[in-house]
Amino acid sequence: MLSMELWRRFPHRLLLIRSFVDARIKWKSFPSKTKSSPLPPNPSKSLPLSSLSPLKSHFNLPTSTSKLFQNYPSIFPPFQPSPSLPLHVKLTPQAMTLHKEELAIHNSPPHRNDVVNRLAKLLMLTKAGRLPLHILDKFKFDLGLPTNYITFLLSDYPDYFQICEYKNPSDGKETLFLELISWRNELAISEMEKRASFSDSVKLKKGLPLRFSMKLPNGFDLEKKVKNWVDTWQDLPYISPYENSFHLGPNSYQLLVSKKTEGKNVFCLGEYLGFENRFKKAVMHFSGIFYVSNKIRTQTVVLKEAYRKDFLMEKHPLMGMRFRYIHVMNKSEKFRKRDGVPVFRRKRKVMSNADKG
């Protein structure tokens, strides 16, 4: 039975009711107390360090869980409940406070409506109005979605979304998709069109050129041949990505709260949409629009116009929370050493169990 197969494959993602018609998952209401962040259901409790190794693949961590906790004791302080028990970790009171404030943002009606509109606009950028869940999962952090967004958020918007099963065009396998139920004209306007409509100097008409913002590095000058090509390209009639997703370009980045994402996420989306390596070429060729960062073995593509130096121009509550998390994480150096000796060194044998896998 299809519903049983979905439950078997994604028990942590979906809560289904018994009836299941036309490969659509009916939403079920959830009491507010079940709405939680990606942290454990009882974040005030502790967990054995050795039990957390599966989180590495689940959260796509660039390092082992033990190494993560070792690096950030200001968030996850280690302790041993008793000599007979293995090393445990828990959240610091400051991290718990941030966690509760983050939950409050995810629960606020303005944020919920905003993130639902962002998600709907992303689906509208595709021809079919749907995307595989495994691709959406790559963008959920950057879109401002909670980790358990299907049960936490989407179940409250049955008029917007439905989950269906289709054959994935890339491999022919049955795959779960999130599908937009109906086109929403009020959302089918790109950020560039929105800006132009508020500008006194530009009268928004279909077929007119809208120039993309180009921010070249200081002292960087384009060759005359390249500059002429860019000017010609900028003067082409603007085509909204909601009319033709081939013209997606920077518009997809405007939907992200951080205005940046990992390069592999963008390239995966482009490959699914049939753009092959065009996304990658656009990122590399338009250095005035995109900035590519390579840190901690991660390639990140940043929309340049969204930043002034290192500061994000458009304020968002979740980005404010993330900077506060970073501030607490940066305090870890004070926690990490005790008389010049790393805290975890005495527990190396316990740690080695968590490093496996």
KEKE-447689 format. One record per residue (C-alpha): x, y, z. Coordinates in pm, whole numbers, padded with zeros to 5 digits, always signed. Layout:
residues N
XYZ...
***
This chain:
residues 357
+00000+00000+00000+00139+00341-00097+00076+00510+00235+00259+00234+00421+00551+00262+00178+00573+00637+00239+00567+00585+00612+00836+00318+00589+01067+00538+00383+01009+00866+00569+00885+00791+00924+01054+01105+01061+00910+01331+00793+00543+01250+00759+00250+01185+00988-00020+01022+00776-00382+00946+00842-00529+00619+00724-00717+00739+00415-00495+00816+00117-00640+00910-00220-00475+00994-00553-00127+00981-00402-00197+01288-00191-00116+01308+00177-00395+01464+00375-00274+01707+00635-00350+01642+00996-00373+01916+01256-00107+01924+01522-00135+02083+01865+00098+02377+01915+00305+02195+02176+00429+01952+01909+00589+02228+01707+00959+02216+01779+01295+02311+01635+01559+02063+01513+01689+02021+01867+01576+01716+02070+01215+01713+02199+01349+01776+02550+01652+01999+02488+01697+02055+02862+01791+01686+02894+02132+01543+02817+02230+01277+02563+02526+01037+02548+02787+01167+02309+02823+00823+02153+02453+00820+02053+02478+01135+01844+02699+01008+01560+02396+00952+01326+02339+01328+01329+02646+01376+01108+02467+01253+00796+02123+01378+00901+02243+01740+00933+02513+01707+00667+02784+01806+00914+03130+01872+00768+03290+01698+01067+03214+01426+01321+02964+01502+01597+03229+01456+01866+03452+01708+01689+03160+01951+01665+03090+01931+02036+03459+01955+02112+03483+02276+01912+03177+02443+02065+03149+02371+02438+02986+02713+02483+02680+02555+02318+02723+02186+02411+02916+02151+02739+03040+01795+02805+02993+01629+03142+02991+01281+03291+02677+01208+03499+02862+00942+03696+03188+00744+03670+03001+00445+03529+02830+00639+03251+02979+00766+02923+03034+01130+02843+02714+01331+02789+02638+01670+02634+02360+01919+02693+02274+02275+02598+02405+02564+02801+02142+02795+02957+02233+03064+02703+02186+02821+02414+01852+02714+02561+01739+03077+02572+01832+03125+02206+01653+02803+02115+01330+02923+02277+01354+03260+02104+01410+03088+01771+01101+02873+01828+00902+03187+01898+01005+03327+01559+00906+03006+01378+00570+03013+01557+00493+03378+01482+00219+03430+01219+00418+03693+01020+00714+03458+00981+00494+03160+00895+00314+03355+00623+00642+03493+00490+00814+03155+00465+00508+02996+00305+00510+03267+00038+00883+03214-00020+00826+02842-00064+00527+02898-00295+00732+03138-00510+01014+02884-00535+00772+02618-00659+00626+02868-00907+00972+02908-01060+00949+02549-01184+00741+02455-01487+00541+02190-01304+00498+02383-00980+00662+02109-00775+01000+01995-00649+01125+01668-00497+01142+01682-00119+01508+01583-00122+01588+01899-00322+01371+02121-00102+01552+01985+00201+01874+02135+00067+01718+02482+00081+01510+02463+00397+01770+02636+00617+01824+02916+00364+01450+02960+00305+01393+02996+00679+01198+02670+00708+01209+02471+01032+01373+02129+01010+01042+01944+01044+00865+02185+00808+00615+01930+00671+00440+01861+01001+00536+02188+01169+00430+02431+00895+00286+02293+00574+00010+02094+00741-00148+02428+00835-00163+02539+00468-00363+02267+00288-00487+02521+00032-00130+02590-00077+00054+02258-00085+00015+01887-00126+00261+01601-00123+00244+01368-00422+00447+01083-00557+00582+01102-00912+00856+00943-01111+01176+01141-01084+01271+01239-01443+01641+01193-01366+01628+00827-01259+01267+00713-01314+01221+00619-00948+00907+00702-00752+00986+01015-00548+00794+01234-00306+00730+01588-00432+00593+01902-00274+00343+02050-00517+00175+02388-00530-00200+02331-00558-00274+02640-00764-00087+02929-00925-00090+03248-00717-00086+03559-00933-00019+03789-00637+00317+03615-00583+00424+03600-00950+00642+03909-00942+01019+03901-00919+01224+04118-00687+01355+04317-00985+01002+04390-01107+00901+04488-00755+01188+04734-00730+01114+04881-01072+00749+04934-00982+00858+05147-00684+01113+05344-00883+01027+05693-01007+01273+05668-01295+01146+05342-01443+00800+05278-01575+00741+04907-01554+00637+04766-01889+00666+04418-02022+00954+04377-02263+01163+04665-02129+01517+04600-02005+01581+04586-01631+01949+04602-01548+02093+04362-01293+02299+04513-01014+02672+04455-01081+02925+04499-00799+03274+04435-00928+03569+04419-00685+03760+04741-00623+04021+04796-00890+03867+04534-01119+03799+04654-01472+03635+04452-01746+03807+04422-02079+03639+04635-02346+03514+04327-02531+03366+04180-02215+03220+04512-02106+03044+04553-02441+02900+04205-02408+02775+04277-02054+02617+04606-02165+02441+04430-02453+02317+04160-02216+02192+04419-01966+01994+04594-02239+01803+04282-02340+01427+04278-02261+01368+04154-01908+01183+03823-01889+01035+03730-01555+01137+03387-01422+00767+03329-01352+00711+03346-01728+01016+03139-01817+01223+02964-01550+01520+02963-01788+01569+03324-01672+01591+03223-01307+01929+03387-01240+01961+03591-00919+01586+03579-00859+01607+03248-00674+01858+03396-00429+01617+03674-00341+01389+03410-00189+01657+03305+00062+01670+03478+00399+02052+03470+00387+02075+03558+00014+02333+03280-00019+02347+02901-00026+02589+02619-00085+02695+02587-00447+02597+02220-00461+02239+02317-00372+02211+02559-00664+02372+02318-00908+02143+02035-00793+01837+02254-00853+01968+02360-01193+02031+02001-01294+01678+01900-01193+01527+02192-01389+01719+02082-01698+01971+02366-01702+02261+02120-01679+02574+02324-01605+02427+02664-01701+02390+02763-01335+02753+02685-01271+02862+02887-01576+02644+03182-01471+02796+03183-01122+03150+03173-01260+03099+03424-01544+02898+03691-01360+03142+03786-01085+02967+04122-01053+02646+03946-00944+02772+03645-00750+03056+03592-00508+03189+03240-00452+03338+03162-00111+03534+02846-00030+03565+02791+00344+03566+02480+00563+03555+02258+00253+03225+02424+00154+03156+02631-00157+02902+02904-00092+02745+03124-00362+02651+03472-00239+02428+03731-00407+02654+04038-00400+02387+04308-00415+02234+04176-00091+02546+04265+00107+02734+04582+00192+03079+04458+00283+02999+04173+00524+02657+04300+00632+02326+04172+00499+02119+04465+00377+01776+04308+00430+01717+04238+00798+01544+03915+00890+01464+03787+01243+01613+03445+01175+01940+03593+01050+01958+03798+01368+01916+03476+01568+02188+03303+01368+02434+03581+01436+02354+03549+01805+02426+03176+01786+02758+03256+01618+02838+03502+01896+02785+03230+02157+02985+02981+01951+03275+03226+01937+03291+03215+02316+03394+02849+02300+03765+02930+02335+03700+03035+02694+03523+02705+02763+03754+02481+02565+04067+02503+02780+04105+02430+03143+04452+02521+03268+04572+02500+02910+04445+02141+02860+04158+02074+02614+03850+01962+02808+03787+01654+02590+04137+01513+02610+04067+01316+02927+03765+01151+02761+03935+01041+02440+03832+00675+02473+03468+00771+02511+03490+01008+02215+03632+00747+01982+03301+00557+01994+03115+00864+01870+03362+00921+01588+03279+00593+01421+03042+00646+01129
***
